[in-house]
């Protein structure tokens, strides 16, 4: 299979989706075929993971002309950054199928497959036009899932999230074209390979600054960072569970990844110059969203704010300019994806069973559904960074990184993380543990297939928490390359 392995991983889900789209297969068969496709994709990614050499940089590269006249290529490859996120996606998606197993339509499963191709393609793209193509491709199926399968004011929610994301995408597209023209003016030929675009020297400081802001706006909306977050609450409240899972666990992480992949190499001086501001914005978002989460009674809205708070913390780590912060941020990308993905899926099950999602109406779940409660607790502990979980390792590294960047900011980060943990545990006591009759009586415990779906996530939470080195070793050489070769900063370790 050789270097074509990446193409199989990218296009297999979309190929199967189009086959299923034009056939009259029953819903159950569509679901089963889609699930098997994700398992095959996972096996291919595992093969890639085992054959990847952390010390050899970009690997499994495919570079063939696509639109030759304008230097646009089908150019894909994998390094430590993208491999780590790719492995996370490959594990999470088939597991999610097992938790979403019943009561879905044919279109639901087809959209899930299309999103997987869009996300994977964007993740592995090394041509920035190709990245934009896959970036847009992953959005449309999610819009369809919210509009068709959402609840409440789902049409308004779909329009709102569409306007937000299209605004960001338009700014990014203008910036991409501007960079392509700048490269043509300097070198006399077209190219949109990001490694070529980093060679541009004819841009003024003002031009670089505005281009940096255009990219940042697109990625900040996707993450989301303050103040580009207002779409997230209605979306997480009204979107179907599968769409919330994709947005929170997969697509938000791609926004973080895109900052590392494209913005740091393209605009290293701007990245360094404004790093203090972005660490400050990240910490402000950590506190702001944490307080907002504390005030919520709707459990989905509470986790939406909590998710935004952790993503702001990840952003602060990315801009901390040292190995601890950047490595911790990438580790938290994985840890947060696992924890929030599982929690949103479990909340979906809870709401489906009881009909309630307000914290004051819940309670008594632990007695009625002990396995559900056990896995919910594991994911919650990972989410708040308790020792022994992957969240603890990630948050500790980020705090070290921010402390090294600025000791005062490091203390603020440490205290704020503890505050965030306290309100999450308070919610757990009220919504799950406290004795209460009523809605909890409708709650059933997890089925075998749901337990099997969540088992890999539980194993990863604990394994990454007690033995992180094999996971960090996969992406740390890429982090050091960025810090020493691109930013000329040297590495902390």
LINWO-V836476 format. One record per residue. N is the residue number from 1. SS is DSSP state (2 for helix, 1 for strand, 0 for the rest). PSI is psi in whole degrees, 0 to 359 (NA if undefined). Layout:
n=N ss=SS psi=PSI
n=N ss=SS psi=PSI
//
This chain:
n=1 ss=0 psi=326
n=2 ss=2 psi=222
n=3 ss=2 psi=346
n=4 ss=2 psi=353
n=5 ss=2 psi=319
n=6 ss=2 psi=320
n=7 ss=2 psi=320
n=8 ss=2 psi=315
n=9 ss=2 psi=320
n=10 ss=2 psi=309
n=11 ss=2 psi=347
n=12 ss=2 psi=311
n=13 ss=2 psi=318
n=14 ss=2 psi=320
n=15 ss=2 psi=313
n=16 ss=2 psi=321
n=17 ss=2 psi=316
n=18 ss=2 psi=324
n=19 ss=2 psi=314
n=20 ss=2 psi=329
n=21 ss=2 psi=326
n=22 ss=0 psi=5
n=23 ss=0 psi=165
n=24 ss=0 psi=40
n=25 ss=0 psi=147
n=26 ss=0 psi=156
n=27 ss=2 psi=317
n=28 ss=2 psi=321
n=29 ss=2 psi=320
n=30 ss=2 psi=313
n=31 ss=2 psi=314
n=32 ss=2 psi=317
n=33 ss=2 psi=318
n=34 ss=2 psi=318
n=35 ss=2 psi=315
n=36 ss=2 psi=322
n=37 ss=2 psi=318
n=38 ss=2 psi=327
n=39 ss=2 psi=317
n=40 ss=2 psi=318
n=41 ss=2 psi=319
n=42 ss=2 psi=318
n=43 ss=2 psi=319
n=44 ss=2 psi=319
n=45 ss=2 psi=322
n=46 ss=2 psi=319
n=47 ss=2 psi=317
n=48 ss=2 psi=315
n=49 ss=2 psi=318
n=50 ss=2 psi=333
n=51 ss=2 psi=1
n=52 ss=0 psi=134
n=53 ss=0 psi=112
n=54 ss=2 psi=336
n=55 ss=2 psi=0
n=56 ss=2 psi=13
n=57 ss=0 psi=217
n=58 ss=0 psi=131
n=59 ss=1 psi=169
n=60 ss=1 psi=39
n=61 ss=1 psi=136
n=62 ss=1 psi=127
n=63 ss=1 psi=100
n=64 ss=1 psi=147
n=65 ss=1 psi=143
n=66 ss=1 psi=297
n=67 ss=1 psi=88
n=68 ss=2 psi=320
n=69 ss=2 psi=326
n=70 ss=2 psi=16
n=71 ss=0 psi=28
n=72 ss=1 psi=124
n=73 ss=1 psi=155
n=74 ss=1 psi=92
n=75 ss=1 psi=108
n=76 ss=1 psi=155
n=77 ss=1 psi=175
n=78 ss=1 psi=137
n=79 ss=0 psi=191
n=80 ss=2 psi=321
n=81 ss=2 psi=302
n=82 ss=2 psi=326
n=83 ss=2 psi=319
n=84 ss=2 psi=313
n=85 ss=2 psi=321
n=86 ss=2 psi=317
n=87 ss=2 psi=320
n=88 ss=2 psi=313
n=89 ss=2 psi=317
n=90 ss=2 psi=329
n=91 ss=2 psi=318
n=92 ss=2 psi=319
n=93 ss=2 psi=309
n=94 ss=2 psi=327
n=95 ss=2 psi=320
n=96 ss=2 psi=326
n=97 ss=2 psi=319
n=98 ss=2 psi=330
n=99 ss=2 psi=342
n=100 ss=0 psi=17
n=101 ss=0 psi=315
n=102 ss=0 psi=151
n=103 ss=0 psi=19
n=104 ss=0 psi=166
n=105 ss=0 psi=172
n=106 ss=2 psi=316
n=107 ss=2 psi=326
n=108 ss=2 psi=311
n=109 ss=2 psi=324
n=110 ss=2 psi=318
n=111 ss=2 psi=322
n=112 ss=2 psi=318
n=113 ss=2 psi=318
n=114 ss=2 psi=322
n=115 ss=2 psi=320
n=116 ss=2 psi=318
n=117 ss=2 psi=317
n=118 ss=2 psi=314
n=119 ss=2 psi=314
n=120 ss=2 psi=319
n=121 ss=2 psi=316
n=122 ss=2 psi=322
n=123 ss=2 psi=324
n=124 ss=2 psi=358
n=125 ss=1 psi=136
n=126 ss=0 psi=356
n=127 ss=1 psi=129
n=128 ss=2 psi=335
n=129 ss=2 psi=320
n=130 ss=2 psi=320
n=131 ss=2 psi=315
n=132 ss=2 psi=320
n=133 ss=2 psi=310
n=134 ss=2 psi=327
n=135 ss=2 psi=315
n=136 ss=2 psi=325
n=137 ss=2 psi=326
n=138 ss=2 psi=342
n=139 ss=2 psi=317
n=140 ss=2 psi=313
n=141 ss=2 psi=326
n=142 ss=2 psi=319
n=143 ss=2 psi=317
n=144 ss=2 psi=322
n=145 ss=2 psi=318
n=146 ss=2 psi=314
n=147 ss=2 psi=324
n=148 ss=2 psi=324
n=149 ss=2 psi=5
n=150 ss=0 psi=181
n=151 ss=0 psi=175
n=152 ss=0 psi=220
n=153 ss=0 psi=69
n=154 ss=2 psi=330
n=155 ss=2 psi=313
n=156 ss=2 psi=318
n=157 ss=2 psi=317
n=158 ss=2 psi=316
n=159 ss=2 psi=318
n=160 ss=2 psi=311
n=161 ss=2 psi=329
n=162 ss=2 psi=314
n=163 ss=2 psi=315
n=164 ss=2 psi=306
n=165 ss=2 psi=324
n=166 ss=2 psi=325
n=167 ss=2 psi=312
n=168 ss=2 psi=318
n=169 ss=2 psi=321
n=170 ss=2 psi=316
n=171 ss=2 psi=316
n=172 ss=2 psi=320
n=173 ss=2 psi=318
n=174 ss=2 psi=317
n=175 ss=2 psi=321
n=176 ss=2 psi=313
n=177 ss=2 psi=319
n=178 ss=2 psi=318
n=179 ss=2 psi=319
n=180 ss=2 psi=317
n=181 ss=2 psi=319
n=182 ss=2 psi=320
n=183 ss=2 psi=318
n=184 ss=2 psi=316
n=185 ss=2 psi=328
n=186 ss=2 psi=323
n=187 ss=2 psi=351
n=188 ss=0 psi=12
n=189 ss=0 psi=160
n=190 ss=0 psi=142
n=191 ss=0 psi=142
n=192 ss=0 psi=17
n=193 ss=1 psi=130
n=194 ss=2 psi=333
n=195 ss=2 psi=328
n=196 ss=2 psi=319
n=197 ss=2 psi=335
n=198 ss=0 psi=348
n=199 ss=0 psi=355
n=200 ss=0 psi=132
n=201 ss=0 psi=358
n=202 ss=0 psi=15
n=203 ss=0 psi=141
n=204 ss=0 psi=168
n=205 ss=2 psi=319
n=206 ss=2 psi=319
n=207 ss=2 psi=315
n=208 ss=2 psi=320
n=209 ss=2 psi=313
n=210 ss=2 psi=326
n=211 ss=2 psi=319
n=212 ss=2 psi=315
n=213 ss=2 psi=323
n=214 ss=2 psi=313
n=215 ss=2 psi=316
n=216 ss=2 psi=322
n=217 ss=2 psi=315
n=218 ss=2 psi=316
n=219 ss=2 psi=326
n=220 ss=2 psi=324
n=221 ss=2 psi=319
n=222 ss=2 psi=328
n=223 ss=2 psi=308
n=224 ss=0 psi=150
n=225 ss=0 psi=153
n=226 ss=0 psi=134
n=227 ss=0 psi=27
n=228 ss=0 psi=33
n=229 ss=0 psi=354
n=230 ss=0 psi=346
n=231 ss=2 psi=339
n=232 ss=2 psi=325
n=233 ss=2 psi=309
n=234 ss=2 psi=321
n=235 ss=2 psi=311
n=236 ss=2 psi=330
n=237 ss=2 psi=318
n=238 ss=2 psi=344
n=239 ss=0 psi=152
n=240 ss=0 psi=160
n=241 ss=2 psi=319
n=242 ss=2 psi=320
n=243 ss=2 psi=320
n=244 ss=2 psi=318
n=245 ss=2 psi=312
n=246 ss=2 psi=318
n=247 ss=2 psi=315
n=248 ss=2 psi=317
n=249 ss=2 psi=331
n=250 ss=2 psi=300
n=251 ss=2 psi=324
n=252 ss=2 psi=324
n=253 ss=2 psi=331
n=254 ss=2 psi=329
n=255 ss=2 psi=316
n=256 ss=2 psi=314
n=257 ss=2 psi=319
n=258 ss=2 psi=326
n=259 ss=2 psi=315
n=260 ss=2 psi=315
n=261 ss=2 psi=315
n=262 ss=2 psi=316
n=263 ss=2 psi=319
n=264 ss=2 psi=311
n=265 ss=2 psi=326
n=266 ss=2 psi=325
n=267 ss=0 psi=60
n=268 ss=2 psi=322
n=269 ss=2 psi=319
n=270 ss=2 psi=320
n=271 ss=2 psi=315
n=272 ss=2 psi=316
n=273 ss=2 psi=321
n=274 ss=0 psi=14
n=275 ss=2 psi=322
n=276 ss=2 psi=317
n=277 ss=2 psi=319
n=278 ss=2 psi=329
n=279 ss=2 psi=318
n=280 ss=2 psi=314
n=281 ss=2 psi=321
n=282 ss=2 psi=315
n=283 ss=2 psi=323
n=284 ss=2 psi=316
n=285 ss=2 psi=322
n=286 ss=2 psi=316
n=287 ss=2 psi=312
n=288 ss=2 psi=310
n=289 ss=2 psi=330
n=290 ss=2 psi=316
n=291 ss=2 psi=318
n=292 ss=2 psi=321
n=293 ss=2 psi=322
n=294 ss=2 psi=332
n=295 ss=0 psi=358
n=296 ss=0 psi=144
n=297 ss=0 psi=335
n=298 ss=1 psi=121
n=299 ss=2 psi=328
n=300 ss=2 psi=319
n=301 ss=2 psi=324
n=302 ss=2 psi=316
n=303 ss=2 psi=332
n=304 ss=2 psi=313
n=305 ss=2 psi=320
n=306 ss=2 psi=319
n=307 ss=2 psi=316
n=308 ss=2 psi=324
n=309 ss=2 psi=314
n=310 ss=2 psi=323
n=311 ss=2 psi=326
n=312 ss=2 psi=322
n=313 ss=2 psi=319
n=314 ss=2 psi=316
n=315 ss=2 psi=320
n=316 ss=2 psi=320
n=317 ss=2 psi=320
n=318 ss=2 psi=324
n=319 ss=0 psi=12
n=320 ss=0 psi=355
n=321 ss=0 psi=27
n=322 ss=0 psi=166
n=323 ss=2 psi=321
n=324 ss=2 psi=309
n=325 ss=2 psi=314
n=326 ss=2 psi=317
n=327 ss=2 psi=318
n=328 ss=2 psi=320
n=329 ss=2 psi=317
n=330 ss=2 psi=323
n=331 ss=2 psi=323
n=332 ss=2 psi=332
n=333 ss=2 psi=313
n=334 ss=2 psi=311
n=335 ss=2 psi=316
n=336 ss=2 psi=322
n=337 ss=2 psi=316
n=338 ss=2 psi=311
n=339 ss=2 psi=310
n=340 ss=2 psi=324
n=341 ss=2 psi=312
n=342 ss=2 psi=317
n=343 ss=2 psi=317
n=344 ss=2 psi=323
n=345 ss=2 psi=321
n=346 ss=2 psi=322
n=347 ss=2 psi=324
n=348 ss=2 psi=317
n=349 ss=2 psi=317
n=350 ss=2 psi=314
n=351 ss=2 psi=320
n=352 ss=2 psi=323
n=353 ss=2 psi=315
n=354 ss=2 psi=335
n=355 ss=0 psi=5
n=356 ss=0 psi=145
n=357 ss=0 psi=11
n=358 ss=1 psi=137
n=359 ss=2 psi=322
n=360 ss=2 psi=338
n=361 ss=2 psi=348
n=362 ss=0 psi=191
n=363 ss=0 psi=154
n=364 ss=0 psi=7
n=365 ss=2 psi=324
n=366 ss=2 psi=318
n=367 ss=2 psi=323
n=368 ss=2 psi=328
n=369 ss=0 psi=77
n=370 ss=2 psi=324
n=371 ss=2 psi=317
n=372 ss=2 psi=313
n=373 ss=2 psi=319
n=374 ss=2 psi=312
n=375 ss=2 psi=322
n=376 ss=2 psi=317
n=377 ss=2 psi=317
n=378 ss=2 psi=314
n=379 ss=2 psi=324
n=380 ss=2 psi=318
n=381 ss=2 psi=320
n=382 ss=2 psi=321
n=383 ss=2 psi=325
n=384 ss=2 psi=359
n=385 ss=0 psi=40
n=386 ss=0 psi=146
n=387 ss=0 psi=143
n=388 ss=0 psi=354
n=389 ss=0 psi=163
n=390 ss=2 psi=331
n=391 ss=2 psi=326
n=392 ss=2 psi=313
n=393 ss=2 psi=313
n=394 ss=2 psi=313
n=395 ss=2 psi=324
n=396 ss=2 psi=316
n=397 ss=2 psi=318
n=398 ss=2 psi=317
n=399 ss=2 psi=317
n=400 ss=2 psi=316
n=401 ss=2 psi=315
n=402 ss=2 psi=324
n=403 ss=2 psi=318
n=404 ss=2 psi=326
n=405 ss=2 psi=315
n=406 ss=0 psi=111
n=407 ss=2 psi=321
n=408 ss=2 psi=315
n=409 ss=2 psi=326
n=410 ss=2 psi=317
n=411 ss=2 psi=318
n=412 ss=2 psi=316
n=413 ss=2 psi=316
n=414 ss=2 psi=315
n=415 ss=2 psi=319
n=416 ss=2 psi=323
n=417 ss=2 psi=322
n=418 ss=2 psi=321
n=419 ss=2 psi=316
n=420 ss=2 psi=321
n=421 ss=2 psi=323
n=422 ss=2 psi=318
n=423 ss=2 psi=332
n=424 ss=2 psi=318
n=425 ss=2 psi=327
n=426 ss=2 psi=318
n=427 ss=2 psi=318
n=428 ss=2 psi=320
n=429 ss=2 psi=317
n=430 ss=2 psi=315
n=431 ss=2 psi=333
n=432 ss=2 psi=312
n=433 ss=2 psi=322
n=434 ss=0 psi=145
n=435 ss=0 psi=129
n=436 ss=0 psi=136
n=437 ss=0 psi=172
n=438 ss=0 psi=243
n=439 ss=2 psi=325
n=440 ss=2 psi=334
n=441 ss=2 psi=336
n=442 ss=2 psi=352
n=443 ss=0 psi=128
n=444 ss=0 psi=159
n=445 ss=0 psi=172
n=446 ss=0 psi=144
n=447 ss=0 psi=169
n=448 ss=2 psi=314
n=449 ss=2 psi=330
n=450 ss=2 psi=322
n=451 ss=2 psi=317
n=452 ss=2 psi=323
n=453 ss=2 psi=324
n=454 ss=2 psi=342
n=455 ss=2 psi=314
n=456 ss=2 psi=328
n=457 ss=2 psi=318
n=458 ss=2 psi=317
n=459 ss=2 psi=316
n=460 ss=2 psi=319
n=461 ss=2 psi=314
n=462 ss=2 psi=315
n=463 ss=2 psi=315
n=464 ss=2 psi=338
n=465 ss=2 psi=325
n=466 ss=2 psi=341
n=467 ss=0 psi=73
n=468 ss=0 psi=342
n=469 ss=2 psi=313
n=470 ss=2 psi=331
n=471 ss=2 psi=315
n=472 ss=2 psi=324
n=473 ss=2 psi=334
n=474 ss=2 psi=324
n=475 ss=2 psi=349
n=476 ss=2 psi=320
n=477 ss=2 psi=325
n=478 ss=2 psi=322
n=479 ss=2 psi=314
n=480 ss=2 psi=323
n=481 ss=2 psi=317
n=482 ss=2 psi=318
n=483 ss=2 psi=321
n=484 ss=2 psi=321
n=485 ss=2 psi=324
n=486 ss=2 psi=314
n=487 ss=0 psi=350
n=488 ss=0 psi=37
n=489 ss=0 psi=336
n=490 ss=0 psi=160
n=491 ss=0 psi=155
n=492 ss=0 psi=328
n=493 ss=0 psi=NA
//
